[in-house]
Amino acid sequence: MREERRDAELVAQASHGWNAFFFAFGAAGILLGVILALLPSPIQPVAFSLPPPPALSGPLALNEKLSQAERVFENQVVGPESIVRDGEYIYTGTADGRIVSIYRGEVSNLAILGKGENCGSSGEETKCGRPYGMRLDKEGYLLVADAYLGIFRVNVATGAAVQLLSSQDALAGKVSRFFNDVEEGEGGVLYFSQSSTRWDRQHHKYLILEADMTGRLLSYDPKTEEVRELMDGLAFANGLTLSTERSHVLVAETIKARIMRYYIKGPRQGQSDVFADNLPGWPDNIRRSGRGTYWVGFASVRHAGQFSLLDFAASRPWVRSLLTKMIPQEVMTSLIPKHGLVVELDKDGNILRSLHDPQGHHVPAVSEAMERDGVLHLGSYYLPYMSRVYLKRK
């Protein structure tokens, strides 16, 4: 009987200990919840909707084509966001504010647009700038959209840069925090995208989690110096391209996983519509292939059968607000699925084919896919190399 009473007492003591533990744990959880609820959020999230992610089937079926990509200029170019190839020359911008020229495998500095003391050797983005979208204009100058500084025209022979538009100026009545991409159209008119009037590039994860819809598509006529707002209310206006026939501009609306179309001539001039909807990821830059089709690079993927945080949280602003209170921006990157993806769209926005690196070992994300002579050059906003895939071998 004594042993039974002792066992009962031990059980009671253990039970009391566990009850105390769970009580303390619950109280700590409630206290943490109260603290998180009282903490201000850096974002003002709004609810939005996304269609169910597409299945990876048909032209989106999984393959290993990007897994066979070759890394080039490793540790020589960090964050080669956008790529221009002109004959044997390749131009790109890097995370430390440089615009580099690559000729026969040799990387050299072409221009630095920022004015900071350590530009070209550090990541002081706000001072040094961050070259993003770039194209050659009809005269062979390099057009550059610097995320922080504005739109520039760079002489590829001398590196001399002329600022066409400044981030310090109100453009069409608003100040930009994030220039993204640029291309020259007919008559020398430039079309460019601004991702946000609230958030800069360094805070692009807040831009996404807030579902900020201040992105714009604009035009600039160098002859008259007139800037026009063509589209506004875009949820992270990203890369753009003129259509093959130059009748419209395509611009990626990243947060809504789609590509918008704005008509610049023809019977629908001044109107816009959705060109490609419910894409299998978050679209970045768009580039013409030369065949009347378009290559789209994806910063991350979304597809049926895999949990997508942004899809889940689209209609739940409180989730996104809570995330920004709990997780630093630099840690958020580690939560993004590593899955390299590029798709080719036809002239009507239909997916023709896709190239994957499902495990993300070689190409975890793609900022841009630029095709020349059967080679697909792949950019990245953070990797320390460029990649290339030989399409004719596929």
Disulfide bonds with the S-S distance in Angstrom:
Cys119-Cys128 2.26
